[in-house]
Amino acid sequence: MSPDFELLAAVARGVLDLSDVPRPAALRLPYPASTQLAFDRVVLTCLKQDRPAPLSVPDLLLRCRDLLTTWPLALPPGVLTDDARLIDRSSAEPTRTCAELASYGRLGRVEQAAARVIADLTDACGTPGRFAACRDFLIAHPVILNPDSSKLMRPTTIRTWRLVRELYEPVPENFSAGRTVTTCTECLLFAKSTDGEWCEGGCQTRPGGLEKAEEPKHPIALPRAVRLFLVLPGRTELALRKKLPGGSRLVPTGTGGLRLVHEDGMGRAVRVFNRTQPALAAFRAAELATLEDSPLDVVIPDAVVDRPGYRKAFGHNLPDGAQVRLRSVSEFMAPYLSDRPGRTRA
């Protein structure tokens, strides 16, 4: 990949590291090393091209709200969507594009952090059944408003809760303004209702709107990496599992993937993605496919795959010979729906 793309990934890592610093300390010196280094590299690139350089880290953050297509960088055609930004203009929060870029390459760290959580959880659980229960709990509970609730102490959940509770951390200050925590009823992730409705999952429709909790008691949440790279695609995964006929099962593995197992014992590798950047999704899918013993089915929500140019960009950025098959949820489910009683194959 081009040096400028690597630079953009470094800026994304710097943005996320700075966003993890409690506010208002975030804009006090010294900045995180990754943020300062990214700023220095952007300034040097601009000076080499005789383009106006950001004057400070806060100035760079303002530029991160602009479309990345306006940056003085030589990026490969089609490697990012035309609407890509690192910071959302209305919420002032890092975008999903930012998190996906920060996960790119050998220095990537966001998705990688989520993968480490899954691997550690696998070891802690000891059995596949216990691991699956813990993983499902995380997907269903990215934000817990009252960790002392009696619901978590019920016999059916207490063992799971004891295994996962150390993964949670206090809700970040930027999501508890005025002692109010807002979440999206669709993806269950953090949300804001500043200049329009915004949520971490990028939901376009929310039948239930936003849910506001006034002065919750000691609210906690999973780390950003787990919210974006386990919980968000996990919502789609849970829906798939409910739709599959009884003879087929999606079984989570300790590597973060899934195995689709049929009645006859045959299986294949599956990954559920929910990523806003198709090229980055393709790069990651190709890497993951090398870990499998069969072609990898990458299943993505219809609303994502159907975005203009998404499927084409995904296919264009797959390396030659990559054993990856892109499927929308509808395409993945079609064979099972057509086999139901009363239906015939087309």
SEVO-389707 format. One record per residue (C-alpha): residue number from 0; residue in one letter; x, y, z. Coordinates in nm, 4 decimals, always signed. Example, Ala and Ser with C-alpha at 12.3 -4.5 7.8 and 13.67 -1.06 7.14 Angstrom:
2
<site seq="0" type="a" east="+1.2300" north="-0.4500" up="+0.7800"/>
<site seq="1" type="s" east="+1.3670" north="-0.1060" up="+0.7140"/>
***
This chain:
346
<site seq="0" type="m" east="+0.0000" north="+0.0000" up="+0.0000"/>
<site seq="1" type="s" east="+0.1142" north="+0.3576" up="-0.0676"/>
<site seq="2" type="p" east="+0.3105" north="+0.5561" up="+0.1962"/>
<site seq="3" type="d" east="+0.0293" north="+0.8116" up="+0.2095"/>
<site seq="4" type="f" east="-0.2220" north="+0.5399" up="+0.2959"/>
<site seq="5" type="e" east="+0.0081" north="+0.4222" up="+0.5741"/>
<site seq="6" type="l" east="+0.0249" north="+0.7842" up="+0.6929"/>
<site seq="7" type="l" east="-0.3533" north="+0.8061" up="+0.6997"/>
<site seq="8" type="a" east="-0.3678" north="+0.4894" up="+0.9092"/>
<site seq="9" type="a" east="-0.1161" north="+0.6473" up="+1.1493"/>
<site seq="10" type="v" east="-0.3342" north="+0.9583" up="+1.1797"/>
<site seq="11" type="a" east="-0.6334" north="+0.7358" up="+1.2547"/>
<site seq="12" type="r" east="-0.4417" north="+0.5648" up="+1.5346"/>
<site seq="13" type="g" east="-0.3412" north="+0.9045" up="+1.6714"/>
<site seq="14" type="v" east="-0.7018" north="+1.0262" up="+1.6662"/>
<site seq="15" type="l" east="-0.8235" north="+0.7205" up="+1.8562"/>
<site seq="16" type="d" east="-0.5440" north="+0.7369" up="+2.1125"/>
<site seq="17" type="l" east="-0.6220" north="+1.1022" up="+2.1787"/>
<site seq="18" type="s" east="-0.9948" north="+1.0308" up="+2.2047"/>
<site seq="19" type="d" east="-0.9207" north="+0.7803" up="+2.4809"/>
<site seq="20" type="v" east="-0.7667" north="+1.0554" up="+2.6957"/>
<site seq="21" type="p" east="-1.0255" north="+1.1937" up="+2.9430"/>
<site seq="22" type="r" east="-1.1557" north="+1.5335" up="+2.8418"/>
<site seq="23" type="p" east="-1.0579" north="+1.8189" up="+2.8805"/>
<site seq="24" type="a" east="-0.7078" north="+1.6791" up="+2.9401"/>
<site seq="25" type="a" east="-0.7072" north="+1.5498" up="+2.5815"/>
<site seq="26" type="l" east="-0.5898" north="+1.8834" up="+2.4419"/>
<site seq="27" type="r" east="-0.3175" north="+1.9464" up="+2.6986"/>
<site seq="28" type="l" east="+0.0484" north="+1.8755" up="+2.6385"/>
<site seq="29" type="p" east="+0.1983" north="+1.6255" up="+2.6096"/>
<site seq="30" type="y" east="-0.0211" north="+1.4537" up="+2.3537"/>
<site seq="31" type="p" east="-0.0077" north="+1.0761" up="+2.3086"/>
<site seq="32" type="a" east="+0.3073" north="+0.9817" up="+2.1185"/>
<site seq="33" type="s" east="+0.1081" north="+0.8397" up="+1.8265"/>
<site seq="34" type="t" east="-0.0891" north="+1.1646" up="+1.7940"/>
<site seq="35" type="q" east="+0.2201" north="+1.3854" up="+1.7985"/>
<site seq="36" type="l" east="+0.4030" north="+1.1630" up="+1.5495"/>
<site seq="37" type="a" east="+0.1054" north="+1.1611" up="+1.3128"/>
<site seq="38" type="f" east="+0.0878" north="+1.5415" up="+1.3292"/>
<site seq="39" type="d" east="+0.4596" north="+1.5725" up="+1.2532"/>
<site seq="40" type="r" east="+0.4299" north="+1.3387" up="+0.9547"/>
<site seq="41" type="v" east="+0.1294" north="+1.5253" up="+0.8128"/>
<site seq="42" type="v" east="+0.3121" north="+1.8589" up="+0.8448"/>
<site seq="43" type="l" east="+0.6167" north="+1.7181" up="+0.6667"/>
<site seq="44" type="t" east="+0.4025" north="+1.5771" up="+0.3852"/>
<site seq="45" type="c" east="+0.2232" north="+1.9100" up="+0.3378"/>
<site seq="46" type="l" east="+0.5500" north="+2.1070" up="+0.3336"/>
<site seq="47" type="k" east="+0.6995" north="+1.8733" up="+0.0738"/>
<site seq="48" type="q" east="+0.3988" north="+1.9346" up="-0.1505"/>
<site seq="49" type="d" east="+0.3843" north="+2.3090" up="-0.0806"/>
<site seq="50" type="r" east="+0.0370" north="+2.2673" up="+0.0701"/>
<site seq="51" type="p" east="-0.0948" north="+2.4449" up="+0.3822"/>
<site seq="52" type="a" east="+0.0027" north="+2.2366" up="+0.6849"/>
<site seq="53" type="p" east="-0.1987" north="+2.2069" up="+1.0079"/>
<site seq="54" type="l" east="-0.0692" north="+2.4536" up="+1.2668"/>
<site seq="55" type="s" east="-0.1274" north="+2.2334" up="+1.5706"/>
<site seq="56" type="v" east="-0.2789" north="+1.9057" up="+1.6823"/>
<site seq="57" type="p" east="-0.6188" north="+2.0750" up="+1.7382"/>
<site seq="58" type="d" east="-0.5948" north="+2.2110" up="+1.3830"/>
<site seq="59" type="l" east="-0.5225" north="+1.8591" up="+1.2550"/>
<site seq="60" type="l" east="-0.8300" north="+1.7320" up="+1.4400"/>
<site seq="61" type="l" east="-1.0407" north="+1.9946" up="+1.2650"/>
<site seq="62" type="r" east="-0.9086" north="+1.8720" up="+0.9317"/>
<site seq="63" type="c" east="-1.0010" north="+1.5174" up="+1.0308"/>
<site seq="64" type="r" east="-1.3646" north="+1.6290" up="+1.0022"/>
<site seq="65" type="d" east="-1.3121" north="+1.7049" up="+0.6325"/>
<site seq="66" type="l" east="-1.3568" north="+1.4494" up="+0.3584"/>
<site seq="67" type="l" east="-1.0399" north="+1.2465" up="+0.3171"/>
<site seq="68" type="t" east="-1.0634" north="+1.3020" up="-0.0579"/>
<site seq="69" type="t" east="-0.9650" north="+1.6661" up="+0.0097"/>
<site seq="70" type="w" east="-0.6402" north="+1.5737" up="+0.1866"/>
<site seq="71" type="p" east="-0.3122" north="+1.6243" up="-0.0068"/>
<site seq="72" type="l" east="-0.2435" north="+1.2512" up="-0.0168"/>
<site seq="73" type="a" east="-0.1779" north="+1.0185" up="-0.3082"/>
<site seq="74" type="l" east="-0.4187" north="+0.7361" up="-0.2296"/>
<site seq="75" type="p" east="-0.4906" north="+0.4409" up="-0.4607"/>
<site seq="76" type="p" east="-0.8170" north="+0.4912" up="-0.6533"/>
<site seq="77" type="g" east="-1.1181" north="+0.3442" up="-0.4769"/>
<site seq="78" type="v" east="-0.9351" north="+0.2513" up="-0.1577"/>
<site seq="79" type="l" east="-1.1708" north="+0.4731" up="+0.0466"/>
<site seq="80" type="t" east="-1.5295" north="+0.5789" up="-0.0110"/>
<site seq="81" type="d" east="-1.5956" north="+0.9365" up="-0.1181"/>
<site seq="82" type="d" east="-1.7721" north="+1.0185" up="+0.2103"/>
<site seq="83" type="a" east="-1.4890" north="+0.8961" up="+0.4354"/>
<site seq="84" type="r" east="-1.3839" north="+1.1128" up="+0.7320"/>
<site seq="85" type="l" east="-1.1840" north="+1.0388" up="+1.0454"/>
<site seq="86" type="i" east="-1.4021" north="+1.2436" up="+1.2800"/>
<site seq="87" type="d" east="-1.7781" north="+1.2799" up="+1.2516"/>
<site seq="88" type="r" east="-1.8801" north="+1.6419" up="+1.2043"/>
<site seq="89" type="s" east="-2.1949" north="+1.6381" up="+1.4177"/>
<site seq="90" type="s" east="-2.0844" north="+1.4256" up="+1.7144"/>
<site seq="91" type="a" east="-1.7095" north="+1.5084" up="+1.7079"/>
<site seq="92" type="e" east="-1.6437" north="+1.1374" up="+1.7633"/>
<site seq="93" type="p" east="-1.4011" north="+0.9168" up="+1.5672"/>
<site seq="94" type="t" east="-1.5781" north="+0.7469" up="+1.2790"/>
<site seq="95" type="r" east="-1.5930" north="+0.3781" up="+1.2003"/>
<site seq="96" type="t" east="-1.3646" north="+0.4587" up="+0.9059"/>
<site seq="97" type="c" east="-1.1133" north="+0.5862" up="+1.1622"/>
<site seq="98" type="a" east="-1.1309" north="+0.2612" up="+1.3607"/>
<site seq="99" type="e" east="-1.1013" north="+0.0498" up="+1.0461"/>
<site seq="100" type="l" east="-0.7998" north="+0.2472" up="+0.9243"/>
<site seq="101" type="a" east="-0.6400" north="+0.2227" up="+1.2686"/>
<site seq="102" type="s" east="-0.6711" north="-0.1564" up="+1.2398"/>
<site seq="103" type="y" east="-0.4901" north="-0.1715" up="+0.9065"/>
<site seq="104" type="g" east="-0.1481" north="-0.3297" up="+0.8599"/>
<site seq="105" type="r" east="+0.1173" north="-0.4599" up="+1.0954"/>
<site seq="106" type="l" east="+0.0773" north="-0.1576" up="+1.3250"/>
<site seq="107" type="g" east="-0.3007" north="-0.1958" up="+1.3417"/>
<site seq="108" type="r" east="-0.4344" north="-0.2090" up="+1.6944"/>
<site seq="109" type="v" east="-0.8140" north="-0.1683" up="+1.7242"/>
<site seq="110" type="e" east="-0.9544" north="-0.4861" up="+1.5704"/>
<site seq="111" type="q" east="-0.6458" north="-0.6608" up="+1.7029"/>
<site seq="112" type="a" east="-0.7385" north="-0.5579" up="+2.0582"/>
<site seq="113" type="a" east="-1.0832" north="-0.7131" up="+2.0142"/>
<site seq="114" type="a" east="-0.9222" north="-1.0337" up="+1.8850"/>
<site seq="115" type="r" east="-0.7046" north="-1.0530" up="+2.1968"/>
<site seq="116" type="v" east="-1.0127" north="-1.0198" up="+2.4158"/>
<site seq="117" type="i" east="-1.1758" north="-1.3108" up="+2.2330"/>
<site seq="118" type="a" east="-0.8625" north="-1.5253" up="+2.2611"/>
<site seq="119" type="d" east="-0.8243" north="-1.4529" up="+2.6332"/>
<site seq="120" type="l" east="-1.1934" north="-1.5213" up="+2.6911"/>
<site seq="121" type="t" east="-1.1602" north="-1.8565" up="+2.5151"/>
<site seq="122" type="d" east="-0.8823" north="-1.9564" up="+2.7535"/>
<site seq="123" type="a" east="-1.0705" north="-1.8332" up="+3.0603"/>
<site seq="124" type="c" east="-1.3920" north="-2.0172" up="+2.9718"/>
<site seq="125" type="g" east="-1.2360" north="-2.3576" up="+2.9199"/>
<site seq="126" type="t" east="-1.5270" north="-2.5136" up="+2.7291"/>
<site seq="127" type="p" east="-1.6859" north="-2.4214" up="+2.3924"/>
<site seq="128" type="g" east="-2.0309" north="-2.3945" up="+2.5477"/>
<site seq="129" type="r" east="-1.9217" north="-2.1556" up="+2.8203"/>
<site seq="130" type="f" east="-1.7257" north="-1.9472" up="+2.5682"/>
<site seq="131" type="a" east="-2.0294" north="-1.9214" up="+2.3385"/>
<site seq="132" type="a" east="-2.2468" north="-1.8086" up="+2.6304"/>
<site seq="133" type="c" east="-1.9961" north="-1.5409" up="+2.7343"/>
<site seq="134" type="r" east="-1.9541" north="-1.4188" up="+2.3780"/>
<site seq="135" type="d" east="-2.3310" north="-1.3925" up="+2.3325"/>
<site seq="136" type="f" east="-2.3551" north="-1.1980" up="+2.6580"/>
<site seq="137" type="l" east="-2.1020" north="-0.9423" up="+2.5353"/>
<site seq="138" type="i" east="-2.2862" north="-0.9015" up="+2.2050"/>
<site seq="139" type="a" east="-2.6151" north="-0.8428" up="+2.3862"/>
<site seq="140" type="h" east="-2.4722" north="-0.6125" up="+2.6564"/>
<site seq="141" type="p" east="-2.2168" north="-0.3644" up="+2.5181"/>
<site seq="142" type="v" east="-2.3341" north="-0.1047" up="+2.7713"/>
<site seq="143" type="i" east="-2.4581" north="-0.1916" up="+3.1207"/>
<site seq="144" type="l" east="-2.6245" north="+0.0960" up="+3.3014"/>
<site seq="145" type="n" east="-2.6546" north="-0.0744" up="+3.6404"/>
<site seq="146" type="p" east="-2.3873" north="-0.3410" up="+3.6976"/>
<site seq="147" type="d" east="-2.5274" north="-0.4098" up="+4.0451"/>
<site seq="148" type="s" east="-2.8604" north="-0.5174" up="+3.9015"/>
<site seq="149" type="s" east="-3.0138" north="-0.8328" up="+4.0438"/>
<site seq="150" type="k" east="-3.0628" north="-0.9523" up="+3.6847"/>
<site seq="151" type="l" east="-2.6893" north="-1.0171" up="+3.6584"/>
<site seq="152" type="m" east="-2.6947" north="-1.2232" up="+3.9773"/>
<site seq="153" type="r" east="-2.9540" north="-1.4728" up="+3.8595"/>
<site seq="154" type="p" east="-2.8420" north="-1.8376" up="+3.8494"/>
<site seq="155" type="t" east="-2.8679" north="-1.8386" up="+3.4686"/>
<site seq="156" type="t" east="-2.6270" north="-1.5480" up="+3.4236"/>
<site seq="157" type="i" east="-2.4044" north="-1.5220" up="+3.7307"/>
<site seq="158" type="r" east="-2.1375" north="-1.7653" up="+3.6033"/>
<site seq="159" type="t" east="-2.1176" north="-1.5812" up="+3.2725"/>
<site seq="160" type="w" east="-2.1074" north="-1.2434" up="+3.4462"/>
<site seq="161" type="r" east="-1.8184" north="-1.3497" up="+3.6677"/>
<site seq="162" type="l" east="-1.6175" north="-1.4457" up="+3.3592"/>
<site seq="163" type="v" east="-1.6789" north="-1.1252" up="+3.1622"/>
<site seq="164" type="r" east="-1.7202" north="-0.8457" up="+3.4161"/>
<site seq="165" type="e" east="-1.3491" north="-0.7535" up="+3.4158"/>
<site seq="166" type="l" east="-1.3779" north="-0.6716" up="+3.0444"/>
<site seq="167" type="y" east="-1.6007" north="-0.3732" up="+3.1200"/>
<site seq="168" type="e" east="-1.4796" north="-0.0244" up="+3.2069"/>
<site seq="169" type="p" east="-1.6462" north="+0.3011" up="+3.3169"/>
<site seq="170" type="v" east="-1.8444" north="+0.4799" up="+3.0468"/>
<site seq="171" type="p" east="-1.6211" north="+0.7433" up="+2.8810"/>
<site seq="172" type="e" east="-1.6916" north="+1.1027" up="+2.9822"/>
<site seq="173" type="n" east="-1.7853" north="+1.2004" up="+2.6277"/>
<site seq="174" type="f" east="-2.0775" north="+0.9563" up="+2.6411"/>
<site seq="175" type="s" east="-2.2053" north="+1.0568" up="+2.9846"/>
<site seq="176" type="a" east="-2.2609" north="+1.4287" up="+2.9370"/>
<site seq="177" type="g" east="-2.4817" north="+1.5751" up="+3.2068"/>
<site seq="178" type="r" east="-2.4897" north="+1.2318" up="+3.3742"/>
<site seq="179" type="t" east="-2.7035" north="+1.1036" up="+3.0891"/>
<site seq="180" type="v" east="-2.5999" north="+0.7985" up="+2.8870"/>
<site seq="181" type="t" east="-2.7593" north="+0.7636" up="+2.5443"/>
<site seq="182" type="t" east="-2.7613" north="+0.4412" up="+2.3431"/>
<site seq="183" type="c" east="-2.9059" north="+0.3333" up="+2.0091"/>
<site seq="184" type="t" east="-3.1956" north="+0.0890" up="+2.0293"/>
<site seq="185" type="e" east="-3.0871" north="-0.0729" up="+1.7010"/>
<site seq="186" type="c" east="-2.7135" north="-0.1495" up="+1.7514"/>
<site seq="187" type="l" east="-2.7110" north="-0.0971" up="+2.1336"/>
<site seq="188" type="l" east="-2.3952" north="+0.1145" up="+2.1083"/>
<site seq="189" type="f" east="-2.3398" north="+0.4700" up="+2.2311"/>
<site seq="190" type="a" east="-2.5340" north="+0.7474" up="+2.0634"/>
<site seq="191" type="k" east="-2.5680" north="+1.1249" up="+2.0666"/>
<site seq="192" type="s" east="-2.8525" north="+1.3548" up="+1.9738"/>
<site seq="193" type="t" east="-2.6595" north="+1.6745" up="+1.9109"/>
<site seq="194" type="d" east="-2.6932" north="+1.7953" up="+1.5525"/>
<site seq="195" type="g" east="-2.9204" north="+1.5111" up="+1.4473"/>
<site seq="196" type="e" east="-2.9046" north="+1.1557" up="+1.5745"/>
<site seq="197" type="w" east="-2.5704" north="+0.9734" up="+1.5651"/>
<site seq="198" type="c" east="-2.4623" north="+0.6335" up="+1.6934"/>
<site seq="199" type="e" east="-2.1383" north="+0.4368" up="+1.6917"/>
<site seq="200" type="g" east="-2.2871" north="+0.1708" up="+1.4667"/>
<site seq="201" type="g" east="-2.3854" north="+0.4164" up="+1.1954"/>
<site seq="202" type="c" east="-2.7478" north="+0.3019" up="+1.1912"/>
<site seq="203" type="q" east="-2.9535" north="+0.4712" up="+0.9216"/>
<site seq="204" type="t" east="-3.2889" north="+0.3732" up="+1.0719"/>
<site seq="205" type="r" east="-3.3806" north="+0.3262" up="+1.4361"/>
<site seq="206" type="p" east="-3.7388" north="+0.2050" up="+1.4836"/>
<site seq="207" type="g" east="-3.6945" north="+0.2495" up="+1.8581"/>
<site seq="208" type="g" east="-3.5033" north="+0.5769" up="+1.8335"/>
<site seq="209" type="l" east="-3.2461" north="+0.6586" up="+2.1012"/>
<site seq="210" type="e" east="-3.2678" north="+0.5507" up="+2.4625"/>
<site seq="211" type="k" east="-3.1582" north="+0.7933" up="+2.7331"/>
<site seq="212" type="a" east="-3.0750" north="+0.6866" up="+3.0865"/>
<site seq="213" type="e" east="-3.0816" north="+0.9701" up="+3.3390"/>
<site seq="214" type="e" east="-2.8146" north="+0.9397" up="+3.6095"/>
<site seq="215" type="p" east="-2.7491" north="+0.5651" up="+3.5822"/>
<site seq="216" type="k" east="-2.5645" north="+0.4042" up="+3.8739"/>
<site seq="217" type="h" east="-2.2015" north="+0.3345" up="+3.7849"/>
<site seq="218" type="p" east="-2.2605" north="+0.2593" up="+3.4145"/>
<site seq="219" type="i" east="-1.9978" north="+0.0466" up="+3.2418"/>
<site seq="220" type="a" east="-1.9241" north="-0.0487" up="+2.8827"/>
<site seq="221" type="l" east="-1.7044" north="-0.2732" up="+2.6757"/>
<site seq="222" type="p" east="-1.3953" north="-0.1109" up="+2.5207"/>
<site seq="223" type="r" east="-1.4435" north="+0.0601" up="+2.1852"/>
<site seq="224" type="a" east="-1.2569" north="-0.2179" up="+2.0005"/>
<site seq="225" type="v" east="-1.4954" north="-0.4830" up="+2.1305"/>
<site seq="226" type="r" east="-1.8012" north="-0.2676" up="+2.0635"/>
<site seq="227" type="l" east="-1.7081" north="-0.2122" up="+1.6991"/>
<site seq="228" type="f" east="-1.5477" north="-0.5431" up="+1.6038"/>
<site seq="229" type="l" east="-1.7455" north="-0.7947" up="+1.8105"/>
<site seq="230" type="v" east="-2.0754" north="-0.6410" up="+1.9165"/>
<site seq="231" type="l" east="-2.1620" north="-0.4608" up="+1.5926"/>
<site seq="232" type="p" east="-2.1198" north="-0.7593" up="+1.3568"/>
<site seq="233" type="g" east="-2.2419" north="-0.9841" up="+1.6369"/>
<site seq="234" type="r" east="-2.5901" north="-0.8341" up="+1.6115"/>
<site seq="235" type="t" east="-2.6103" north="-0.9621" up="+1.2537"/>
<site seq="236" type="e" east="-2.4658" north="-1.2967" up="+1.3592"/>
<site seq="237" type="l" east="-2.7348" north="-1.3479" up="+1.6239"/>
<site seq="238" type="a" east="-3.0044" north="-1.2719" up="+1.3675"/>
<site seq="239" type="l" east="-2.8526" north="-1.5270" up="+1.1278"/>
<site seq="240" type="r" east="-2.8482" north="-1.7942" up="+1.3948"/>
<site seq="241" type="k" east="-3.2170" north="-1.7459" up="+1.4629"/>
<site seq="242" type="k" east="-3.3008" north="-1.7873" up="+1.0926"/>
<site seq="243" type="l" east="-3.0950" north="-2.0998" up="+1.0261"/>
<site seq="244" type="p" east="-3.2914" north="-2.4273" up="+1.0182"/>
<site seq="245" type="g" east="-3.2436" north="-2.6677" up="+1.3065"/>
<site seq="246" type="g" east="-2.9924" north="-2.8866" up="+1.1258"/>
<site seq="247" type="s" east="-2.7400" north="-2.6062" up="+1.0739"/>
<site seq="248" type="r" east="-2.5501" north="-2.4122" up="+1.3389"/>
<site seq="249" type="l" east="-2.3108" north="-2.1188" up="+1.3497"/>
<site seq="250" type="v" east="-2.0456" north="-2.2150" up="+1.6042"/>
<site seq="251" type="p" east="-1.8061" north="-1.9446" up="+1.7324"/>
<site seq="252" type="t" east="-1.4369" north="-2.0298" up="+1.7402"/>
<site seq="253" type="g" east="-1.1637" north="-1.8989" up="+1.9652"/>
<site seq="254" type="t" east="-1.0045" north="-1.7150" up="+1.6732"/>
<site seq="255" type="g" east="-1.3028" north="-1.4814" up="+1.6422"/>
<site seq="256" type="g" east="-1.4526" north="-1.6605" up="+1.3443"/>
<site seq="257" type="l" east="-1.7504" north="-1.8891" up="+1.2988"/>
<site seq="258" type="r" east="-1.8006" north="-2.2378" up="+1.1668"/>
<site seq="259" type="l" east="-2.1217" north="-2.3198" up="+0.9809"/>
<site seq="260" type="v" east="-2.1907" north="-2.6825" up="+1.0743"/>
<site seq="261" type="h" east="-2.4562" north="-2.8905" up="+0.8962"/>
<site seq="262" type="e" east="-2.6436" north="-3.2023" up="+1.0049"/>
<site seq="263" type="d" east="-2.4038" north="-3.4237" up="+0.8088"/>
<site seq="264" type="g" east="-2.1068" north="-3.2815" up="+0.9979"/>
<site seq="265" type="m" east="-1.9773" north="-3.0836" up="+0.7025"/>
<site seq="266" type="g" east="-1.8795" north="-2.7258" up="+0.7745"/>
<site seq="267" type="r" east="-1.7286" north="-2.4129" up="+0.6317"/>
<site seq="268" type="a" east="-1.5623" north="-2.0987" up="+0.7603"/>
<site seq="269" type="v" east="-1.7734" north="-1.7858" up="+0.8058"/>
<site seq="270" type="r" east="-1.6976" north="-1.4321" up="+0.9181"/>
<site seq="271" type="v" east="-1.9668" north="-1.1727" up="+0.9768"/>
<site seq="272" type="f" east="-1.8465" north="-0.8214" up="+0.8964"/>
<site seq="273" type="n" east="-2.0083" north="-0.4835" up="+0.9426"/>
<site seq="274" type="r" east="-1.7542" north="-0.2404" up="+0.7999"/>
<site seq="275" type="t" east="-1.8049" north="+0.0881" up="+0.6288"/>
<site seq="276" type="q" east="-1.4942" north="+0.0705" up="+0.4059"/>
<site seq="277" type="p" east="-1.5160" north="-0.2110" up="+0.1472"/>
<site seq="278" type="a" east="-1.1469" north="-0.2061" up="+0.0508"/>
<site seq="279" type="l" east="-1.0354" north="-0.2406" up="+0.4121"/>
<site seq="280" type="a" east="-1.2912" north="-0.5172" up="+0.4594"/>
<site seq="281" type="a" east="-1.1442" north="-0.6981" up="+0.1579"/>
<site seq="282" type="f" east="-0.7874" north="-0.6630" up="+0.2864"/>
<site seq="283" type="r" east="-0.8849" north="-0.8101" up="+0.6226"/>
<site seq="284" type="a" east="-1.0970" north="-1.0874" up="+0.4719"/>
<site seq="285" type="a" east="-0.8034" north="-1.1994" up="+0.2572"/>
<site seq="286" type="e" east="-0.5788" north="-1.2155" up="+0.5656"/>
<site seq="287" type="l" east="-0.8328" north="-1.4182" up="+0.7612"/>
<site seq="288" type="a" east="-0.8926" north="-1.6562" up="+0.4704"/>
<site seq="289" type="t" east="-0.5318" north="-1.7736" up="+0.4904"/>
<site seq="290" type="l" east="-0.6070" north="-1.9117" up="+0.8386"/>
<site seq="291" type="e" east="-0.8877" north="-2.1373" up="+0.7135"/>
<site seq="292" type="d" east="-0.8886" north="-2.4803" up="+0.5515"/>
<site seq="293" type="s" east="-1.1738" north="-2.3910" up="+0.3152"/>
<site seq="294" type="p" east="-1.2973" north="-2.0812" up="+0.1287"/>
<site seq="295" type="l" east="-1.4123" north="-1.8089" up="+0.3665"/>
<site seq="296" type="d" east="-1.7670" north="-1.6765" up="+0.3411"/>
<site seq="297" type="v" east="-1.7770" north="-1.3109" up="+0.4453"/>
<site seq="298" type="v" east="-2.1350" north="-1.2183" up="+0.5358"/>
<site seq="299" type="i" east="-2.2270" north="-0.8498" up="+0.5467"/>
<site seq="300" type="p" east="-2.5670" north="-0.6860" up="+0.6165"/>
<site seq="301" type="d" east="-2.7721" north="-0.6122" up="+0.3057"/>
<site seq="302" type="a" east="-2.7875" north="-0.2415" up="+0.3882"/>
<site seq="303" type="v" east="-2.4068" north="-0.2265" up="+0.3788"/>
<site seq="304" type="v" east="-2.3453" north="-0.4434" up="+0.0708"/>
<site seq="305" type="d" east="-2.6132" north="-0.2556" up="-0.1235"/>
<site seq="306" type="r" east="-2.4379" north="+0.0792" up="-0.0870"/>
<site seq="307" type="p" east="-2.3312" north="+0.2129" up="-0.4287"/>
<site seq="308" type="g" east="-1.9973" north="+0.0652" up="-0.5283"/>
<site seq="309" type="y" east="-1.9469" north="-0.1429" up="-0.2125"/>
<site seq="310" type="r" east="-1.9466" north="-0.4853" up="-0.3735"/>
<site seq="311" type="k" east="-1.7304" north="-0.3693" up="-0.6651"/>
<site seq="312" type="a" east="-1.4713" north="-0.2076" up="-0.4357"/>
<site seq="313" type="f" east="-1.4591" north="-0.5177" up="-0.2161"/>
<site seq="314" type="g" east="-1.3935" north="-0.7445" up="-0.5134"/>
<site seq="315" type="h" east="-1.1438" north="-0.5065" up="-0.6740"/>
<site seq="316" type="n" east="-0.9295" north="-0.4956" up="-0.3594"/>
<site seq="317" type="l" east="-0.9154" north="-0.8703" up="-0.2966"/>
<site seq="318" type="p" east="-0.5671" north="-1.0045" up="-0.3753"/>
<site seq="319" type="d" east="-0.5428" north="-1.2503" up="-0.6638"/>
<site seq="320" type="g" east="-0.6230" north="-1.6007" up="-0.5493"/>
<site seq="321" type="a" east="-0.7904" north="-1.4954" up="-0.2244"/>
<site seq="322" type="q" east="-1.0295" north="-1.7685" up="-0.1109"/>
<site seq="323" type="v" east="-1.3055" north="-1.5268" up="-0.0119"/>
<site seq="324" type="r" east="-1.6734" north="-1.5204" up="-0.1068"/>
<site seq="325" type="l" east="-1.8712" north="-1.2053" up="-0.0301"/>
<site seq="326" type="r" east="-2.2328" north="-1.2719" up="+0.0666"/>
<site seq="327" type="s" east="-2.5072" north="-1.0394" up="+0.1781"/>
<site seq="328" type="v" east="-2.7242" north="-1.1743" up="+0.4581"/>
<site seq="329" type="s" east="-3.0006" north="-1.2434" up="+0.2036"/>
<site seq="330" type="e" east="-2.7624" north="-1.4328" up="-0.0256"/>
<site seq="331" type="f" east="-2.6224" north="-1.6354" up="+0.2620"/>
<site seq="332" type="m" east="-2.9689" north="-1.7341" up="+0.3839"/>
<site seq="333" type="a" east="-3.1260" north="-1.8007" up="+0.0416"/>
<site seq="334" type="p" east="-3.0393" north="-2.1753" up="+0.0214"/>
<site seq="335" type="y" east="-3.1878" north="-2.2398" up="+0.3647"/>
<site seq="336" type="l" east="-3.5042" north="-2.0427" up="+0.3017"/>
<site seq="337" type="s" east="-3.5640" north="-2.2218" up="-0.0297"/>
<site seq="338" type="d" east="-3.5311" north="-2.5605" up="+0.1429"/>
<site seq="339" type="r" east="-3.8056" north="-2.4912" up="+0.3924"/>
<site seq="340" type="p" east="-4.1273" north="-2.6936" up="+0.3593"/>
<site seq="341" type="g" east="-4.3656" north="-2.5396" up="+0.1109"/>
<site seq="342" type="r" east="-4.0840" north="-2.3745" up="-0.0864"/>
<site seq="343" type="t" east="-3.9101" north="-2.4914" up="-0.3992"/>
<site seq="344" type="r" east="-3.5750" north="-2.3978" up="-0.5445"/>
<site seq="345" type="a" east="-3.5810" north="-2.1351" up="-0.8162"/>
***
